[in-house]
Amino acid sequence: MGTMTRTLSTPPVIEPGSLAASAQPRLPADGLLLRPWEAADALVFLSAYEDPALRRWHTRRPTSEAQVVEWFDDYRRDWERERGAHWAVTGDGGRVLGRIALRGLDFDDGVAWVGYWVLSAARGAGVATRALAAVSSWALDGVGFHRLELEHSTLNDASCGVARKAGYLLEGTKRRAAVHDDGPHDMHLHARVRGD
């Protein structure tokens, strides 16, 4: 069997190869710095998932420091293959405060998906909102994506607040769209488009 070639009636919104041609950027974020993950971050990354509040909303969890290092290797490959971008959100002295990622990169339609979390000690200080605003500006205005989406459980009021503060409009509710530890959850779909 031959390989099927996809023919588009329109050119891709973002030229393939345009991201991987350079190193993943370090993004300033209103007093924060977003940078690629480093092996030295593995222990703080792993410990984040011991927090019951974070575990409630994130069901894909590492179980060892070695597994986190593997994830970091996957994150580097995601950038090289133009599948995603994963950043450590850092504060004073380079201290890790959280995580933000851009995944599901669709260069044809110019759409991507955003996910984030913040360590318990850094919550309530606008860390997620500032990181989300910085990644969104970079992706929409710098890279050229048309639309960024994010989802969260309808029970996750904090994530809803972050999305709204960063300019992501609530577009609707996806019924029973994700399974958490306590079963299926309805999910809010938020989006920000270029020009919002």
N, C-alpha and C positions, 0 to 999 in steps of 0.2 A: 504494500500500500504506500502511496506517495504521501508526502507531507502536504497538508491543506494550508494554503496561503490565504490570509485574511485580506480582503480588498476593501478599503474604505472609500466612501464617496467624498469624504472630506479629509484633509490632512490632519495629522495628530495635533492637538492643542499644544503639546510640549514635545519637542524633538527628542526621540530616544537617544540616549548617550549624553544628553546635556548635563545631567546630574553627576553621573559617574566619572565624567571628564575631570572633575576636581574633587578635592577632599571634602568630606562633610564639614559644613561650616560650624563655627562657634558663634552663637547668637547672643548679643546683649539683650537683656530683658528687664529694663527699669530697675537697676540695682542687682540683678541676677545675671548669671552667665549659664547658657545652655551649651554643653560640650558633649562630644561622644564619650561613651562609657569607657572606663579603663579597668584593667584587671584589679587594681587596688581598691576599686569600688565594690567588689563582689560581696564582701561581708555586710556592708551597710544595705546593699540591695536585698540580700537574703533576709536580713533582720527586719526589713520593712514588712515582710509578709507574715511576721509574727503578730502584727497588730490586728486585733479582731475587726476593727472598723475597716481596714483595708481589705482584709480577707473576705469580708461580707460581699464586696463588690467585684473582686478579682478572683476568678476560680482557676486561672492558669497560674500555678505557683511553683517556684523552684523549691527543691528539697535539700540541696547541698550547695556549698560554695563552688564546687567543681561544676555543677550544673549551671550556675550563674555565669561562670566563665565561658561555658559553651554557648549560653544565650548571647553573651557579649560578642562572641565570634560570629554567631548568626546575625547579629545586628550589623557588624561590619560587612558581612556578605550581602545583607539586604541593601546597603548603600551601593555596593559595587554592582549589584544586579538591578538596581533601581526599583526595588520592591518596597523600601521603607527607609526612614531615618529615625534614629533613636537617640535621645539626649538625656544626660544627667542634668538636672536642674540644680545649680550650685549657688551658694551665697558667699558670705564673707570667708576669706581664707580657703576657698574652694570646697567648703563643706557641702556634701550632697544633701539636698532638701527634698528632692522628688524626681519624678520621671515624666517625660513627655515623648510621644512617638507619633510619627506620621506614617500610616501604613496603607496598604491596598491602593498603591499609586496607579492610577489609570491615566496614562499619557494621552490616549486617544480622545477621551472626553474631558480631561483636565479636572478629575475628581480624586480626592483622597480622604482618608479617615483619620481622625485624631483620637488619641487616648492619653490619659495622664493619671498620676497619683502623687500625693504629697505625704511625707513622713509626718507622724502625729505631732511631733514637737514643732513643726513649721506651719501647721494649719492655722487658719484665721488671720494670716498676714498677707493675703493676696498673692501667694506664691504661684498657685495654679493659674490664676487669672492672668498674671503678668507673663508667665511662660506660654500660655495659650495665645495671648495677643501677639507675642513675638514670633512664634512659629507660624501663626496665621498670616501675619504681614509678610514674612519671608516667602511662604508658599504661594500666596495670592499675588503679591506685588512683585516679588523677586523672581520666582520660578515661573509663574504664569498659570497656576491652577485657576480654574473658574469657580470651583465649589469645594468646600471642606465640610465633612459631616462628622458628627459625634453622637454616640448613643450612651444612655445610662438608664438604670432602673428607675421607674417612676417613683420609687421609694427613696431614691438618693437625692434629697433636697440640696445637699451641699454641691454636688456635681451640676445640678440644674442651675444653681446660682452662679457658678463659675462660667458655665456656657453663656448665660445671658449677659453677664458683665463683660465678656470678651466679644460680644456682638453676634452670638450664634442664636438665631431665631428658632423658637420651638415650632416645628412643622407638623408634628403629629405624634401619635402613640402607636407603636408596633406591638400588637397583642401577643403575649407569651412568646417573645422573640429571643429570650436568653434564659439559660438554666443556671441558677445560683445554688448555693448549698441547701437552701430551703425550698427549692423547686423552681418552676418557671416564673419569670417576671415579665410584666409588660415593660416596654422600653420607650423612653422618649427619644425622638429623633430631632436633633438640632442641626442647623446648617448655617454657614456663612458663605456668601458668594462675593466675588470681586465687585467692589463698588458699594457694598453695605457700609 
